[in-house]
């Protein structure tokens, strides 16, 4: 049965791939955007655009209306890491809980488990992601947190490595494969309640995430 899934950050590099993939699968991606100027672009990808702002909690109720799950693929781009990557995520977690939308898949980042060990320019970003991840874990929602390594714009291969912990700097991953992982996680029961990291690899995405969730 098809589902309606809110895609926060649907205009971003990963979010556009998530939106297109969900539409291709027969689900309805509720493409959350901040500007009316992005409506046509997201509709062309198969999304059902809705204008809302993660930093304005009052706008999120309408965005979540009728949704069965949330994929959080939003990012501040370094401009407001605490306002968007942390507080925006927390706002959407709270709104999903209040709306009765139980399934929540979060795009995070490798390095969020130990921000102090990360590169100095990314320190605040990793702290923000770590705090948002921790909030989601304790929210009571059926959550999955996906932490990719360095992102590239190479074409996706459909194959990854997935584990509770991977080594920073030992690889990268196309945004297209990150999006495919987020989408696959929505209906993957073994990864509910799990946090795992991903890089390019040799294992088909559904097999890779099911294995890490079952380990």
C-alpha positions as CSV (number, residue, x, y, z in Angstrom):
1,X,0.0,0.0,0.0
2,X,1.3,3.4,-0.9
3,X,2.3,5.8,1.8
4,X,2.5,9.6,2.2
5,X,6.0,10.5,3.4
6,X,7.1,14.0,4.5
7,X,10.6,14.8,3.1
8,X,12.1,17.6,5.0
9,X,14.9,19.2,3.0
10,X,13.4,18.0,-0.3
11,X,15.1,20.7,-2.3
12,X,18.6,19.7,-1.1
13,X,21.1,17.4,-2.8
14,X,20.0,14.2,-0.9
15,X,16.3,15.4,-0.6
16,X,15.8,15.7,-4.3
17,X,16.9,12.1,-4.8
18,X,14.7,10.9,-1.9
19,X,11.7,12.7,-3.4
20,X,12.2,11.2,-6.9
21,X,12.8,7.7,-5.6
22,X,9.7,7.8,-3.4
23,X,7.6,9.0,-6.4
24,X,9.1,6.2,-8.6
25,X,8.1,3.6,-6.0
26,X,4.5,4.7,-6.0
27,X,4.6,6.5,-2.6
28,X,3.6,10.2,-2.3
29,X,6.6,12.3,-1.2
30,X,5.3,15.4,0.6
31,X,8.1,17.6,-0.5
32,X,8.6,20.2,2.2
33,X,10.2,23.4,0.9
34,X,10.7,26.9,2.4
35,X,9.9,28.9,-0.8
36,X,7.0,29.0,-3.3
37,X,9.7,29.4,-6.0
38,X,10.7,25.8,-5.5
39,X,7.2,24.3,-6.0
40,X,7.5,23.6,-9.8
41,X,10.9,22.0,-9.4
42,X,9.8,19.5,-6.7
43,X,6.5,18.8,-8.5
44,X,8.5,17.9,-11.6
45,X,10.3,15.3,-9.5
46,X,7.0,13.7,-8.5
47,X,6.7,15.5,-5.1
48,X,3.6,17.0,-3.5
49,X,5.1,20.3,-2.5
50,X,4.2,22.0,0.8
51,X,5.7,25.2,2.1
52,X,6.8,25.1,5.7
53,X,9.8,26.1,7.8
54,X,11.6,23.9,10.3
55,X,12.4,27.0,12.4
56,X,8.6,27.9,12.6
57,X,7.0,25.1,14.5
58,X,3.5,26.4,13.8
59,X,4.0,25.7,10.1
60,X,4.7,22.0,10.5
61,X,1.3,20.7,11.5
62,X,-0.1,21.3,8.0
63,X,3.0,19.7,6.4
64,X,2.5,16.5,8.4
65,X,-1.2,16.2,7.8
66,X,-2.0,12.8,6.3
67,X,1.6,11.6,6.4
68,X,2.7,8.1,7.4
69,X,6.4,8.7,8.0
70,X,9.1,11.4,7.9
71,X,12.5,11.5,6.2
72,X,14.6,14.3,7.6
73,X,17.1,15.2,4.9
74,X,17.4,19.0,5.7
75,X,20.6,20.8,6.3
76,X,21.7,24.3,7.1
77,X,24.6,24.4,4.7
78,X,26.6,25.7,7.6
79,X,24.6,28.9,7.9
80,X,22.6,28.1,11.0
81,X,23.6,24.7,12.3
82,X,22.0,25.0,15.7
83,X,18.8,26.6,14.3
84,X,18.2,24.1,11.5
85,X,20.3,20.9,12.1
86,X,19.5,20.7,15.8
87,X,16.5,22.9,16.7
88,X,14.7,22.4,13.3
89,X,15.1,18.7,13.6
90,X,13.7,18.8,17.2
91,X,10.8,20.9,16.1
92,X,9.9,18.4,13.5
93,X,10.3,15.5,15.9
94,X,7.9,17.1,18.3
95,X,5.5,18.0,15.6
96,X,5.5,14.4,14.3
97,X,4.9,13.1,17.8
98,X,2.0,15.4,18.3
99,X,0.6,14.5,14.8
100,X,0.8,10.7,15.5
101,X,3.4,10.2,12.8
102,X,5.5,7.5,14.4
103,X,8.1,6.5,11.7
104,X,11.1,9.0,11.5
105,X,14.2,8.4,9.5
106,X,17.0,10.9,10.2
107,X,19.9,11.9,7.9
108,X,22.8,12.5,10.3
109,X,26.6,12.4,9.7
110,X,29.6,10.2,10.5
111,X,31.5,11.9,13.3
112,X,28.4,12.8,15.2
113,X,29.2,10.2,17.8
114,X,32.3,12.2,18.8
115,X,32.2,15.8,17.6
116,X,35.3,16.8,19.5
117,X,37.3,14.4,17.4
118,X,36.0,15.8,14.2
119,X,37.5,18.6,12.0
120,X,37.4,22.0,13.6
121,X,35.3,23.6,10.8
122,X,32.6,20.9,11.3
123,X,32.6,20.8,15.1
124,X,29.4,22.9,15.6
125,X,27.6,21.0,12.8
126,X,28.5,17.6,14.4
127,X,27.5,18.8,17.8
128,X,24.1,20.0,16.4
129,X,23.6,16.6,14.7
130,X,24.6,14.7,17.8
131,X,22.1,16.6,19.9
132,X,19.3,16.1,17.4
133,X,20.0,12.4,17.1
134,X,19.9,12.0,20.9
135,X,16.7,13.9,21.1
136,X,15.2,11.6,18.4
137,X,16.3,8.4,20.3
138,X,14.5,9.5,23.4
139,X,11.4,10.8,21.6
140,X,9.5,7.5,21.7
141,X,9.2,7.6,17.8
142,X,10.1,4.5,15.7
143,X,13.4,6.1,14.6
144,X,16.3,5.2,12.4
145,X,19.4,7.4,12.2
146,X,21.6,7.1,9.1
147,X,25.1,8.6,9.2
148,X,26.9,8.8,5.9
149,X,30.6,9.7,5.3
150,X,31.7,12.4,2.9
151,X,29.1,13.0,0.2
152,X,29.7,13.1,-3.5
153,X,27.7,13.8,-6.6
154,X,28.8,10.7,-8.4
155,X,26.0,8.4,-9.8
156,X,24.8,6.0,-7.2
157,X,25.8,2.3,-7.5
158,X,23.1,0.8,-5.2
159,X,25.8,-0.8,-3.1
160,X,27.1,0.3,0.3
161,X,28.9,-0.7,3.5
162,X,26.8,-0.3,6.6
163,X,27.8,-0.8,10.2
164,X,27.3,0.7,13.7
165,X,30.8,2.2,13.3
166,X,33.0,2.9,10.3
167,X,36.3,4.8,10.1
168,X,36.1,8.4,9.1
169,X,38.2,9.2,6.0
170,X,38.2,5.6,4.7
171,X,35.7,6.3,1.9
172,X,32.8,8.4,0.6
173,X,29.3,7.9,-0.8
174,X,27.2,9.4,-3.5
175,X,24.2,11.4,-2.4
176,X,22.0,9.2,-4.6
177,X,23.0,6.1,-2.5
178,X,22.4,8.0,0.7
179,X,18.9,8.8,-0.5
180,X,18.3,5.2,-1.5
181,X,19.4,4.1,2.0
182,X,17.0,6.5,3.7
183,X,14.1,5.3,1.5
184,X,14.9,1.6,2.1
185,X,15.1,2.2,5.8
186,X,11.5,3.4,6.0
187,X,10.0,-0.1,5.7
188,X,13.0,-2.0,7.1
189,X,11.9,-3.3,10.5
190,X,15.3,-4.5,11.7
191,X,16.7,-0.9,11.6
192,X,13.9,0.6,13.8
193,X,15.7,2.0,16.8
194,X,19.1,1.7,15.2
195,X,21.9,4.2,14.4
196,X,24.4,3.2,11.7
197,X,27.0,4.6,9.4
198,X,27.3,4.1,5.6
199,X,30.0,4.4,2.9
200,X,30.2,3.1,-0.7
201,X,30.7,-0.7,-0.7
202,X,29.8,-3.9,-2.4
203,X,26.5,-4.9,-0.7
204,X,23.1,-4.1,-2.1
205,X,21.5,-1.4,0.0
206,X,18.5,-3.4,1.3
207,X,20.8,-6.4,2.3
208,X,23.3,-4.1,3.9
209,X,20.9,-2.3,6.2
210,X,18.9,-5.4,7.1
211,X,22.2,-7.1,8.1
212,X,23.3,-4.2,10.3
213,X,19.9,-4.0,11.9
214,X,19.9,-7.8,12.6
215,X,23.4,-7.9,14.0
